[in-house]
Amino acid sequence: MVTYGALSVTGILDTPTQMLEGGLALSTDYKLTIEAASLPGLDTGASLTLTSLVGLPANNGAYTVREVSPEGDGSFAIATLSKV
């Protein structure tokens, strides 16, 4: 469940991990896919709360939106997030 202000919607969280510094460090990117119209006004700097993540309980919590971009025909959007 994704909460933004008074709105709560369902989204898909993807957490790909990248190796940095020749494998000496790992970095996790948080990407949230949502229906574009489901969170009107979502933009860089917005605060989101993610809860009820099936299989990923460690990723429940607060996030800040780094970037929002349309996906495909614009029906969906991908929000790149930073965990707070």
N, C-alpha and C positions, 0 to 999 in steps of 0.2 A: 504494500500500500504506500502510495506517495501522497504526502500532505504538503500543500502550498497554501498558506493563509488558511482560509476556511474551506478550501477545496480538498477532497481526497479522491484519488483515482488509482487505477491499476497501471503498473508499468513493468517493463522488463529491464533488470539491471544486469549489465555485462561487466565483468571484472578481469579483463586481460592483464597479464603480468608481463613486463618487459625486463630483460637483463640489461644492466648498465655497467659501465666501467669494466668491460671484459668479463662479466659474470660475477663481479665482486659485490654488486648491489642489485636489488630487485625493486621495481616500481610498479604499482598497480594503477591502472587507469579505470575510472568509474564512468560508465556510459549508460545512460537511462533512455530507453525508447518508450515514447508515449504517443497517444493520439494528439496531433498538433492542436486541435481545438479544445482539448480537455483541460489545459491549464493556461487560459488566456493571460497574456502579460508576462509570461515566464521569460526572463532575460538574464544576462550576465549579472552576477552578484546576488541573485535571489537565494533565499534560504529554503531548503526542503528538508522534510523528515521522512525517512524510509523505515517502515516497520513491516513485520510479518513476512520477512524474506525467507522463503522456503529453501532449506539447504544452505543458507548463507546467514545464519543468525548473528555472526560477528560483524556483518555489514549493516545491521540495523543502526539507525542514529541520524545525526544531523549532517547535512551536506550543503556546500555552496556551489551554485552554478557557475562554471567557467565559460561556457559557450553553449549556444543553442543553434542547431542547424537543421534545415528540412531534410527529410529522407524521401527518396524516390519522387513521387508526384506531389509531395507536401502534405499528404494525409497524416503522416507521422513525423515526429521530430526526435532528434537525438540530442540529449543534454549531456555535455561532458561535465563531470562533477569533481569536487575536491571534498574529501571527508574532513569534517571539523573535529 
